[in-house]
């Protein structure tokens, strides 16, 4: 049986793959369900591995908090007093399933704290700690044919993102981004910082018929206001400027600045969304026009 059993939702595959690699580099054996063979008695195998592991690390995310399998595995680990509870950075711990909200939960980027949990369970020695702490744990794919390519440009500090799936050619003013492609089958992509924060979202939504773009903007504006968001910028504002796009920007209910831009085409909508803290507002006010007007090209595919 493995030293560590990892319980997770399949959408978080990229995170678990990195965790597994880090632990294995330190001589620890890891089991997660990607090792199941087709046609195997997976329920029996999973239970045996869960019960036999010395530690069970549960990765909480917006996907796993609704997974009955993950909740059951976490409950079993808790009863056996071998649970290590970790969460992705963007998850509010108040969203954890009932029974787990009062337990100590570690942000997945806090790898030194994960390390101390392994010491507590006797998997590693406090006198010979593995070098986990300097590692960054974020889902990352630098180049995937279905998801596009993210690479540095000649212009200092920028990365270039090109996606044939979305039909976009896009620059972003940071060379410390990684591309999270775990939802690429849904046409959904995120740029994630080294600290594990989502900086930007790009996604494509299908359209079944031609829509009135101005009417769509008014509907979304009403939805945003119902959420308690404060709108500080709306574009375009002149009748003659309305074409196939609009922008809504302002302040969220939790005091984050947001910028949403939609481009409407014959059969789809391309969206780009930013959310950022107040101390970065001046930076974004300067670069957003460059990113979304000068450096963002969309093909009507």
C-alpha positions as CSV (number, residue, x, y, z in Angstrom):
1,X,0.0,0.0,0.0
2,X,1.1,3.6,-0.7
3,X,2.3,6.1,1.9
4,X,-0.1,8.7,0.6
5,X,-3.6,8.4,-0.9
6,X,-4.8,11.5,-2.7
7,X,-8.5,12.1,-3.0
8,X,-9.6,14.7,-5.5
9,X,-12.0,15.7,-8.3
10,X,-10.9,14.9,-11.8
11,X,-11.0,18.5,-12.8
12,X,-8.0,19.1,-10.5
13,X,-5.8,16.5,-12.2
14,X,-3.1,19.0,-12.9
15,X,-2.7,19.9,-9.2
16,X,-2.6,16.2,-8.1
17,X,-0.1,15.4,-10.7
18,X,2.3,17.9,-9.3
19,X,1.7,16.9,-5.7
20,X,2.3,13.3,-6.6
21,X,5.6,14.2,-8.4
22,X,6.8,16.2,-5.4
23,X,6.1,13.4,-2.9
24,X,7.7,10.7,-5.1
25,X,10.8,12.8,-5.5
26,X,11.2,12.6,-1.7
27,X,10.9,8.8,-1.7
28,X,7.2,8.6,-0.7
29,X,4.9,6.3,-2.6
30,X,1.6,7.9,-3.8
31,X,-1.7,6.4,-5.0
32,X,-4.4,8.2,-6.9
33,X,-7.1,6.8,-9.1
34,X,-5.3,7.5,-12.5
35,X,-3.5,4.2,-11.7
36,X,-6.8,2.2,-12.1
37,X,-6.9,-0.2,-15.1
38,X,-10.0,-0.2,-17.3
39,X,-12.4,-2.8,-16.2
40,X,-11.0,-3.1,-12.7
41,X,-13.1,-3.4,-9.6
42,X,-12.4,0.2,-8.8
43,X,-14.6,0.6,-5.7
44,X,-12.9,-2.3,-4.0
45,X,-9.4,-1.2,-5.1
46,X,-10.0,2.4,-4.0
47,X,-11.2,1.3,-0.6
48,X,-8.3,-1.0,-0.1
49,X,-5.8,1.7,-1.0
50,X,-7.6,4.3,1.2
51,X,-7.6,2.0,4.2
52,X,-4.0,0.9,3.7
53,X,-2.4,4.3,3.1
54,X,-0.5,6.0,6.0
55,X,-2.0,9.4,5.1
56,X,-4.9,10.6,3.0
57,X,-4.5,14.0,1.4
58,X,-7.8,15.5,0.3
59,X,-7.7,18.3,-2.3
60,X,-10.8,20.6,-1.8
61,X,-11.9,22.7,-4.7
62,X,-15.1,24.0,-6.2
63,X,-15.4,20.6,-7.9
64,X,-14.5,18.2,-5.0
65,X,-16.7,19.9,-2.4
66,X,-19.7,18.5,-4.4
67,X,-18.2,15.1,-5.0
68,X,-19.7,12.3,-2.9
69,X,-16.7,10.1,-3.5
70,X,-14.3,12.8,-2.2
71,X,-16.5,13.5,0.8
72,X,-16.8,9.8,1.7
73,X,-13.0,9.3,1.3
74,X,-12.3,12.4,3.5
75,X,-14.7,11.1,6.2
76,X,-13.1,7.7,6.2
77,X,-9.6,9.3,6.6
78,X,-10.9,11.6,9.4
79,X,-12.2,8.5,11.3
80,X,-8.8,6.9,10.9
81,X,-7.0,10.1,12.1
82,X,-4.9,10.3,9.0
83,X,-6.5,13.1,7.1
84,X,-4.5,16.0,5.5
85,X,-7.0,18.6,4.3
86,X,-5.8,21.0,1.6
87,X,-7.6,23.6,-0.5
88,X,-7.0,25.5,-3.7
89,X,-6.3,29.2,-3.1
90,X,-9.5,30.6,-4.5
91,X,-11.8,28.4,-2.4
92,X,-13.5,29.9,0.6
93,X,-13.1,27.5,3.5
94,X,-16.7,28.3,4.5
95,X,-17.7,26.3,1.3
96,X,-16.2,23.1,2.6
97,X,-18.7,20.2,3.2
98,X,-20.3,20.1,6.6
99,X,-18.1,18.3,9.1
100,X,-14.9,19.6,7.6
101,X,-15.2,23.4,8.1
102,X,-13.8,23.3,11.6
103,X,-10.8,21.2,10.7
104,X,-7.4,22.6,10.0
105,X,-7.2,23.1,6.2
106,X,-4.0,24.1,4.4
107,X,-3.8,26.2,1.3
108,X,-2.2,24.0,-1.4
109,X,0.4,26.7,-2.0
110,X,1.6,26.4,1.6
111,X,3.8,23.4,1.0
112,X,5.8,23.8,4.2
113,X,2.6,23.2,6.2
114,X,1.9,20.1,4.1
115,X,5.4,19.0,5.0
116,X,4.7,19.4,8.7
117,X,1.6,17.3,8.4
118,X,3.7,14.5,6.9
119,X,6.0,14.8,9.9
120,X,3.0,14.6,12.3
121,X,1.9,11.3,10.6
122,X,5.4,9.8,10.8
123,X,5.9,9.8,7.0
124,X,9.1,11.9,7.1
125,X,11.5,12.8,9.9
126,X,11.7,16.3,11.4
127,X,15.5,15.9,11.3
128,X,15.6,15.2,7.6
129,X,12.8,17.2,6.0
130,X,12.4,16.9,2.2
131,X,12.7,20.1,0.1
132,X,9.0,20.6,-0.6
133,X,8.6,24.2,0.6
134,X,10.3,26.0,-2.4
135,X,8.0,24.2,-4.9
136,X,5.0,25.8,-6.5
137,X,1.9,23.7,-6.7
138,X,-0.4,24.9,-9.5
139,X,-2.0,23.2,-12.5
140,X,0.2,24.1,-15.4
141,X,0.5,23.2,-19.1
142,X,2.8,25.4,-21.2
143,X,1.9,23.9,-24.5
144,X,-1.1,21.7,-25.5
145,X,-2.4,21.4,-29.0
146,X,-6.0,21.5,-28.0
147,X,-5.5,24.4,-25.6
148,X,-3.1,26.8,-27.3
149,X,0.4,27.9,-26.6
150,X,1.6,30.2,-23.9
151,X,5.2,31.5,-24.4
152,X,7.3,34.6,-23.7
153,X,7.5,37.3,-26.3
154,X,10.4,39.6,-27.4
155,X,8.7,42.4,-25.6
156,X,10.0,42.4,-22.0
157,X,7.5,41.1,-19.4
158,X,4.9,39.8,-21.7
159,X,3.6,36.3,-22.6
160,X,1.9,35.5,-25.8
161,X,-1.1,33.2,-25.8
162,X,-2.4,31.7,-29.1
163,X,-5.4,29.3,-29.3
164,X,-6.8,27.8,-32.5
165,X,-9.7,26.4,-30.4
166,X,-10.8,29.9,-29.4
167,X,-9.4,31.7,-32.4
168,X,-7.4,34.2,-30.3
169,X,-4.0,35.7,-30.3
170,X,-3.5,37.4,-27.0
171,X,-0.7,39.1,-25.0
172,X,-0.6,39.5,-21.2
173,X,1.9,41.7,-19.3
174,X,3.5,39.2,-17.0
175,X,6.1,36.5,-17.7
176,X,5.3,34.6,-14.5
177,X,2.0,33.1,-15.7
178,X,1.0,29.5,-16.3
179,X,-1.9,28.3,-18.3
180,X,-4.5,26.2,-16.5
181,X,-6.1,23.9,-19.1
182,X,-8.0,21.6,-16.8
183,X,-11.3,22.8,-18.3
184,X,-10.1,22.9,-21.9
185,X,-12.9,20.6,-23.1
186,X,-15.4,23.3,-22.0
187,X,-13.4,25.9,-23.9
188,X,-12.4,27.5,-20.6
189,X,-8.9,28.7,-19.8
190,X,-7.3,30.5,-16.9
191,X,-4.0,32.3,-16.4
192,X,-2.6,31.5,-13.0
193,X,0.1,33.4,-11.1
194,X,3.0,31.7,-9.3
195,X,1.1,32.2,-6.0
196,X,-1.8,30.2,-7.4
197,X,-4.2,33.1,-8.0
198,X,-6.4,33.3,-11.2
199,X,-5.5,36.5,-12.9
200,X,-7.5,36.2,-16.1
201,X,-10.1,34.0,-17.6
202,X,-10.7,33.4,-21.3
203,X,-13.6,31.3,-22.6
204,X,-15.9,30.6,-25.5
205,X,-19.6,30.2,-25.3
206,X,-21.8,28.9,-28.1
207,X,-24.6,30.9,-29.7
208,X,-27.5,29.2,-31.3
209,X,-28.8,32.3,-33.2
210,X,-28.0,36.0,-33.7
211,X,-28.5,38.1,-30.6
212,X,-28.9,41.8,-29.9
213,X,-25.6,42.7,-28.3
214,X,-26.9,45.8,-26.5
215,X,-29.7,43.8,-25.0
216,X,-27.3,41.1,-23.8
217,X,-25.2,43.8,-22.2
218,X,-28.2,45.2,-20.4
219,X,-29.2,41.8,-19.1
220,X,-25.7,41.1,-17.7
221,X,-25.5,44.6,-16.2
222,X,-28.7,43.8,-14.3
223,X,-27.3,40.5,-13.1
224,X,-24.1,42.2,-11.9
225,X,-26.1,44.8,-10.0
226,X,-28.2,42.1,-8.4
227,X,-25.0,40.5,-7.1
228,X,-24.2,43.7,-5.2
229,X,-21.4,44.7,-7.6
230,X,-20.8,48.4,-8.2
231,X,-20.4,49.4,-11.9
232,X,-18.0,52.2,-12.6
233,X,-17.5,51.8,-16.3
234,X,-19.7,50.7,-19.2
235,X,-18.8,50.7,-22.9
236,X,-19.7,51.5,-25.6
237,X,-22.0,54.3,-24.5
238,X,-22.9,55.9,-27.8
239,X,-25.5,54.4,-30.0
240,X,-23.2,54.7,-33.1
241,X,-20.5,52.8,-31.4
242,X,-22.5,49.6,-30.7
243,X,-21.2,46.7,-32.8
244,X,-20.3,43.2,-31.6
245,X,-18.7,43.9,-28.2
246,X,-19.3,45.5,-24.8
247,X,-17.4,46.1,-21.5
248,X,-18.6,46.1,-17.9
249,X,-16.2,47.0,-15.1
250,X,-16.3,48.0,-11.5
251,X,-16.0,46.7,-7.9
252,X,-17.2,43.3,-6.6
253,X,-19.0,42.8,-3.3
254,X,-15.7,41.6,-1.8
255,X,-13.8,44.7,-2.9
256,X,-12.1,43.2,-6.0
257,X,-12.0,45.2,-9.2
258,X,-13.4,43.4,-12.2
259,X,-13.3,44.0,-16.0
260,X,-15.5,41.8,-18.3
261,X,-15.4,42.1,-22.1
262,X,-17.5,40.1,-24.5
263,X,-17.1,39.8,-28.3
264,X,-20.1,38.4,-30.2
265,X,-19.8,36.5,-33.4
266,X,-22.1,34.5,-35.7
267,X,-22.0,31.3,-33.6
268,X,-20.2,32.1,-30.3
269,X,-19.2,34.6,-27.7
270,X,-15.5,35.1,-26.7
271,X,-15.1,36.5,-23.1
272,X,-12.1,37.9,-21.3
273,X,-12.4,38.5,-17.5
274,X,-10.0,40.1,-15.0
275,X,-10.4,40.4,-11.3
276,X,-7.7,42.2,-9.3
277,X,-7.1,43.9,-6.0
278,X,-7.1,47.6,-5.4
279,X,-3.4,47.9,-5.2
280,X,-3.1,46.8,-8.8
281,X,-5.9,49.0,-10.1
282,X,-3.5,51.7,-11.6
283,X,-1.5,48.9,-13.4
284,X,-4.6,47.4,-14.9
285,X,-6.1,50.7,-15.9
286,X,-2.9,51.3,-17.9
287,X,-2.6,47.8,-19.5
288,X,-6.2,46.6,-20.1
289,X,-6.7,48.9,-23.1
290,X,-3.5,47.6,-24.6
291,X,-4.4,44.0,-23.9
292,X,-8.0,44.1,-25.1
293,X,-7.7,46.5,-28.0
294,X,-4.2,46.6,-29.3
295,X,-3.0,43.1,-28.4
296,X,-6.1,41.0,-28.6
297,X,-7.0,39.5,-32.0
298,X,-10.0,37.2,-32.6
299,X,-10.9,35.2,-35.6
300,X,-14.5,34.5,-36.4
301,X,-14.1,30.7,-36.7
